[in-house]
Amino acid sequence: MKKIPESTVGRLSVYLRLLRDLSDRGVTTLSSEELAERSGTTAAQVRKDLSFFGTFGKRGLGYSVDELVRALRGIMGLEKTWRVALVGAGKIGTALLGYQDLRRQGFVIEAVFDRDPAKIGRRWNGLSIQPESQLEDALAGGIDIVIVAVPAEAAQGIVDRVVKSGVRAVLNFAPTRLTVPAGVTLKTVNMAAELEGLSYALVNEVWRGNDAEDARET
């Protein structure tokens, strides 16, 4: 399979959310220009992103919203249900468990773990928090993705255990750099770094449009 730029994959996710919202509001068709305007990019970039996966839409008519939603869901692997485990029952973990859009998109949190004895046994949205010591047993049951929301100093150890259990996809919220072996996909969400980037832009009046990023992908 040809390598797709990560920035393209990120935009596909944006397109899908926008299209799903338009479908819910009864919109049936839209042009690449309209999709670009709503997603903050250019029509040329929209067409380029979609061209990696085939031909969509009709000249002069635009895209069928529902058809493009179905196509993007297939491309993003969202036609199946992904079984998710969450390690860390703190504030971030609580917020993630309550985020209903995860389930709507097919990501179902089936197990929650924590090492704090005061939290173990508590129920979260129908799930009982399990001791971290039982992590391997649960992962052996067919978990597809693990979300790690633990303190930085504990994150690498958790990820090592997750990988050893055979899980190949990890979403990390711990503010630290982690390593995984080849064949395992690791995504790190660093909210502080994103805010620092915004702070830098505000202080230095740096406003970069999409053209700079698009140029790097050609």
Kinemage of the C-alpha trace (Angstrom):
@kinemage 1
@onewidth
@group {chain A} dominant
@subgroup {mainchain}
@vectorlist {calphas} color= white
{ca met a 1} P 0.000 0.000 0.000
{ca lys a 2} L 1.341 3.426 -0.912
{ca lys a 3} L 2.341 5.665 1.961
{ca ile a 4} L -0.219 8.352 2.736
{ca pro a 5} L 0.992 11.570 4.430
{ca glu a 6} L -0.127 11.803 8.063
{ca ser a 7} L -1.445 15.293 7.371
{ca thr a 8} L -3.755 13.810 4.715
{ca val a 9} L -5.060 11.232 7.179
{ca gly a 10} L -5.694 14.039 9.675
{ca arg a 11} L -7.670 16.011 7.106
{ca leu a 12} L -9.721 12.944 6.154
{ca ser a 13} L -10.859 12.799 9.767
{ca val a 14} L -11.844 16.491 9.597
{ca tyr a 15} L -13.707 15.945 6.325
{ca leu a 16} L -15.573 12.989 7.811
{ca arg a 17} L -16.747 14.932 10.868
{ca leu a 18} L -17.933 17.819 8.687
{ca leu a 19} L -19.694 15.527 6.223
{ca arg a 20} L -21.387 13.589 8.994
{ca asp a 21} L -22.702 16.826 10.474
{ca leu a 22} L -23.960 17.951 7.055
{ca ser a 23} L -25.679 14.602 6.549
{ca asp a 24} L -27.396 14.926 9.928
{ca arg a 25} L -28.697 18.333 8.789
{ca gly a 26} L -30.066 16.961 5.558
{ca val a 27} L -27.416 18.274 3.146
{ca thr a 28} L -27.108 15.862 0.217
{ca thr a 29} L -24.340 17.291 -1.993
{ca leu a 30} L -21.453 19.731 -1.777
{ca ser a 31} L -18.506 20.790 -3.899
{ca ser a 32} L -14.794 20.460 -3.148
{ca glu a 33} L -14.757 24.264 -2.740
{ca glu a 34} L -17.463 24.090 -0.073
{ca leu a 35} L -15.749 21.225 1.754
{ca ala a 36} L -12.445 23.109 1.596
{ca glu a 37} L -13.963 26.286 3.002
{ca arg a 38} L -15.546 24.413 5.893
{ca ser a 39} L -12.348 22.509 6.693
{ca gly a 40} L -9.940 25.422 6.336
{ca thr a 41} L -7.979 24.183 3.330
{ca thr a 42} L -8.144 24.539 -0.470
{ca ala a 43} L -10.264 22.766 -3.050
{ca ala a 44} L -7.083 21.521 -4.705
{ca gln a 45} L -5.966 19.981 -1.409
{ca val a 46} L -9.343 18.294 -0.905
{ca arg a 47} L -9.156 16.750 -4.365
{ca lys a 48} L -5.540 15.695 -3.817
{ca asp a 49} L -6.332 14.063 -0.465
{ca leu a 50} L -9.224 12.085 -1.927
{ca ser a 51} L -7.295 11.118 -5.067
{ca phe a 52} L -5.044 8.858 -2.976
{ca phe a 53} L -8.012 6.518 -2.575
{ca gly a 54} L -9.865 6.719 -5.889
{ca thr a 55} L -12.265 8.936 -7.786
{ca phe a 56} L -15.119 10.613 -5.942
{ca gly a 57} L -17.887 12.965 -7.022
{ca lys a 58} L -19.001 14.074 -10.459
{ca arg a 59} L -17.827 17.109 -12.375
{ca gly a 60} L -20.412 19.860 -12.104
{ca leu a 61} L -22.390 18.007 -9.440
{ca gly a 62} L -19.910 17.724 -6.566
{ca tyr a 63} L -19.862 14.998 -3.964
{ca ser a 64} L -22.760 13.006 -2.595
{ca val a 65} L -22.459 13.627 1.139
{ca asp a 66} L -23.712 10.201 2.218
{ca glu a 67} L -21.603 8.364 -0.362
{ca leu a 68} L -18.464 10.236 0.688
{ca val a 69} L -19.220 9.544 4.355
{ca arg a 70} L -19.433 5.825 3.594
{ca ala a 71} L -16.254 5.936 1.532
{ca leu a 72} L -14.287 7.787 4.200
{ca arg a 73} L -15.530 5.479 6.936
{ca gly a 74} L -14.251 2.547 4.901
{ca ile a 75} L -10.905 4.236 4.243
{ca met a 76} L -10.483 5.081 7.940
{ca gly a 77} L -11.431 1.572 9.057
{ca leu a 78} L -14.565 2.734 10.843
{ca glu a 79} L -16.923 0.116 9.437
{ca lys a 80} L -16.020 -2.217 12.276
{ca thr a 81} L -16.081 -1.857 16.044
{ca trp a 82} L -12.707 -1.352 17.715
{ca arg a 83} L -12.306 -2.724 21.222
{ca val a 84} L -10.492 -0.259 23.466
{ca ala a 85} L -8.917 -0.467 26.911
{ca leu a 86} L -8.179 2.620 29.003
{ca val a 87} L -5.291 2.663 31.466
{ca gly a 88} L -5.585 5.537 33.934
{ca ala a 89} L -8.776 6.528 35.728
{ca gly a 90} L -7.805 10.151 36.341
{ca lys a 91} L -9.280 13.350 34.935
{ca ile a 92} L -8.280 12.665 31.334
{ca gly a 93} L -9.534 9.104 31.555
{ca thr a 94} L -12.850 10.275 33.016
{ca ala a 95} L -13.307 12.743 30.174
{ca leu a 96} L -12.518 10.122 27.534
{ca leu a 97} L -14.921 7.599 28.992
{ca gly a 98} L -17.691 10.191 28.917
{ca tyr a 99} L -16.980 11.212 25.310
{ca gln a 100} L -19.918 9.661 23.485
{ca asp a 101} L -18.579 10.391 20.003
{ca leu a 102} L -15.981 7.652 20.506
{ca arg a 103} L -18.663 4.980 20.576
{ca arg a 104} L -20.482 6.578 17.665
{ca gln a 105} L -17.328 6.232 15.595
{ca gly a 106} L -16.905 2.608 16.588
{ca phe a 107} L -14.386 2.910 19.432
{ca val a 108} L -15.870 1.073 22.406
{ca ile a 109} L -14.039 1.275 25.740
{ca glu a 110} L -14.500 -2.167 27.246
{ca ala a 111} L -12.105 -2.066 30.198
{ca val a 112} L -10.629 0.554 32.538
{ca phe a 113} L -7.554 0.074 34.728
{ca asp a 114} L -5.838 1.993 37.518
{ca arg a 115} L -3.250 1.316 40.203
{ca asp a 116} L -4.932 3.455 42.898
{ca pro a 117} L -6.662 1.130 45.424
{ca ala a 118} L -9.181 3.891 46.188
{ca lys a 119} L -10.413 3.817 42.585
{ca ile a 120} L -10.457 0.082 41.974
{ca gly a 121} L -13.988 -1.298 41.993
{ca arg a 122} L -15.657 2.019 41.255
{ca arg a 123} L -18.057 1.958 38.329
{ca trp a 124} L -17.704 4.222 35.295
{ca asn a 125} L -20.484 4.220 32.727
{ca gly a 126} L -21.249 0.605 33.455
{ca leu a 127} L -17.586 -0.436 33.731
{ca ser a 128} L -15.842 -1.411 36.931
{ca ile a 129} L -12.302 -0.061 37.325
{ca gln a 130} L -9.918 -3.012 37.412
{ca pro a 131} L -6.516 -3.204 39.085
{ca glu a 132} L -3.628 -2.480 36.748
{ca ser a 133} L -2.185 -5.869 37.648
{ca gln a 134} L -4.955 -7.499 35.579
{ca leu a 135} L -4.053 -5.594 32.415
{ca glu a 136} L -2.438 -8.499 30.552
{ca asp a 137} L -5.387 -10.814 31.182
{ca ala a 138} L -7.818 -8.293 29.707
{ca leu a 139} L -5.665 -7.513 26.678
{ca ala a 140} L -5.444 -11.201 25.872
{ca gly a 141} L -9.198 -11.121 25.307
{ca gly a 142} L -8.879 -9.262 22.024
{ca ile a 143} L -8.387 -5.565 22.759
{ca asp a 144} L -7.441 -3.632 19.596
{ca ile a 145} L -6.357 -0.251 20.981
{ca val a 146} L -5.069 0.873 24.365
{ca ile a 147} L -5.379 4.453 25.609
{ca val a 148} L -2.660 5.366 28.111
{ca ala a 149} L -3.568 8.206 30.473
{ca val a 150} L -1.119 7.697 33.337
{ca pro a 151} L 1.637 9.890 34.829
{ca ala a 152} L 4.690 10.339 32.629
{ca glu a 153} L 6.970 8.221 34.789
{ca ala a 154} L 4.654 5.205 34.499
{ca ala a 155} L 3.798 5.465 30.803
{ca gln a 156} L 6.710 3.578 29.212
{ca gly a 157} L 6.262 0.635 31.535
{ca ile a 158} L 2.567 0.432 30.701
{ca val a 159} L 3.250 0.675 26.970
{ca asp a 160} L 5.873 -2.070 27.186
{ca arg a 161} L 3.332 -4.363 28.838
{ca val a 162} L 0.681 -3.443 26.266
{ca val a 163} L 3.005 -4.190 23.352
{ca lys a 164} L 4.164 -7.464 24.906
{ca ser a 165} L 0.503 -8.489 25.126
{ca gly a 166} L 0.166 -8.161 21.361
{ca val a 167} L -1.678 -4.839 21.041
{ca arg a 168} L -0.490 -2.901 17.975
{ca ala a 169} L -2.112 0.499 18.495
{ca val a 170} L -1.559 2.878 21.432
{ca leu a 171} L -2.910 6.368 22.074
{ca asn a 172} L -0.783 8.121 24.679
{ca phe a 173} L -1.822 11.116 26.773
{ca ala a 174} L 1.195 11.038 29.088
{ca pro a 175} L 3.469 14.080 28.595
{ca thr a 176} L 6.568 12.103 27.700
{ca arg a 177} L 8.328 10.584 24.720
{ca leu a 178} L 7.667 6.865 24.389
{ca thr a 179} L 9.200 4.184 22.206
{ca val a 180} L 7.548 1.168 20.598
{ca pro a 181} L 8.912 -1.542 18.314
{ca ala a 182} L 8.298 -1.750 14.579
{ca gly a 183} L 4.783 -2.887 13.774
{ca val a 184} L 3.186 -0.913 16.608
{ca thr a 185} L 1.528 2.456 15.970
{ca leu a 186} L 1.902 5.050 18.725
{ca lys a 187} L 0.094 8.383 18.722
{ca thr a 188} L 0.802 10.924 21.452
{ca val a 189} L -1.595 13.719 22.351
{ca asn a 190} L 0.294 16.530 24.077
{ca met a 191} L -2.206 19.254 24.908
{ca ala a 192} L 0.389 21.437 26.623
{ca ala a 193} L 2.587 21.411 23.502
{ca glu a 194} L -0.360 22.375 21.306
{ca leu a 195} L -1.199 25.281 23.606
{ca glu a 196} L 2.434 26.342 23.658
{ca gly a 197} L 2.364 26.408 19.870
{ca leu a 198} L -0.641 28.707 19.972
{ca ser a 199} L 1.089 30.890 22.548
{ca tyr a 200} L 4.140 31.173 20.294
{ca ala a 201} L 1.953 32.152 17.347
{ca leu a 202} L 0.186 34.830 19.361
{ca val a 203} L 3.367 36.320 20.794
{ca asn a 204} L 5.243 36.275 17.490
{ca glu a 205} L 2.268 36.977 15.224
{ca val a 206} L 3.016 33.874 13.209
{ca trp a 207} L 0.156 32.907 10.944
{ca arg a 208} L 0.937 30.060 8.585
{ca gly a 209} L -1.665 29.079 6.017
{ca asn a 210} L -2.186 25.688 4.461
{ca asp a 211} L -0.010 26.458 1.428
{ca ala a 212} L 3.247 25.858 3.301
{ca glu a 213} L 2.147 22.446 4.463
{ca asp a 214} L 0.713 21.537 1.070
{ca ala a 215} L 3.958 22.445 -0.637
{ca arg a 216} L 5.862 19.979 1.531
{ca glu a 217} L 3.553 17.135 0.493
{ca thr a 218} L 3.977 17.581 -3.274
